[in-house]
Amino acid sequence: MPLGYAIRDSDLVLVCLAVSLENGAVVGYVTPVPFPAAVVVLGLVSIAFIGHAPFVNAPVDDTADLSGEIDLQKMPAVPSPMESGPEP
C-alpha cells in the first residue's frame, strides 16, 4: 500500500523560493527591467520566505517544546570524524 504524502510548510517554502526566482528571470527577459535587478529584487522575496519559515512559523507543536532543557544522556550518539574508532 503506498504511503500518502502531506504537503508541509517546508514544501511550500521551497516552491515559493523556486517560483520567486523563476519570476525574476521571466521579468528580466520579458520586460525592460534589467535581468540582474529583477533577479536580485525577487531574490529578496525568496530571502523573506526563508526568514518567515523557521522564525515566524517554526516547525514546533507548542512553545513549551522550546523551553525544556535537553538531556544529553538521552540524545542518540552520532559518530564524529574527530573521535577515534574502537580499540582493536
N, C-alpha and C positions, 0 to 999 in steps of 0.2 A: 504494500500500500504506500503510495507516495506521500511524503510529508508536505503539509501545507506551508506556504510561505506568507509571512505577515510583513507588511511594509512598516518599517520603523522610522523614527525621526532621522536617524543617521543615513538611511537610504534617501530620504527626501533632501537632506543637505547635500549629498553627493550629486543628486540630479540637479539641484539648484546651482551648484558650482559649475557643472558642465554647461547648463543652459545659459548662465550669465556670460561665461567666457565665449561660447559659440555666438551669442548675440553680439558681443563686442566685435568678433571677427566679421559677422554679417554687416553690422553697422559700418565698420571700416571699409568694407568692399563696396557696399551698395550706395552709401551716402557720401557727400563730400567731406565728411568728418575724417581727419587723418587716422589711418589704421592704428598706429601706436596709441594715440589718445583714446580711441574707442575701446581698445583692449584694456588700457590702464584704468579707465573710469569704470568699466563693467567688471574689471578685476577687483576694484574696491568694493563693489557689490558682493563679489564672492567672499572677500575678507569679512564683510558684515555677516554673511551667512555662517562663516566659520566661527566668528565671535559669538554669535547667537546660540549656536548648537550646544557647546559644552558649558557655557556660563549662565545663560538665561534659561534654557530648557535642559537642565542637566539630566543625565540618564540615571537618576536615583528615584526610588519609590517615595521617600519621605526625607525631610531634612534631618530627622533623627538618625538616619543612616550615616550622616556625616559627623555626628558629634561623638560617637563612640571611639574609644582607643583601640588600636589594633593589637591583638595578642600575637607576638612574633612566634610563639611556640606552635600556634595553630596554622600558621602560614605554610603552604607547601614549599618544600625545598627545591630550589632551582639551581641547576649546575652553573657554576661560574667559570669563565675562562681563566680567572685569576687563581682559582684553587687547584691544588694538585690532585691527581687521581688517587684511587685506592692504593694502599700499600701492597706490593707484590708478596 
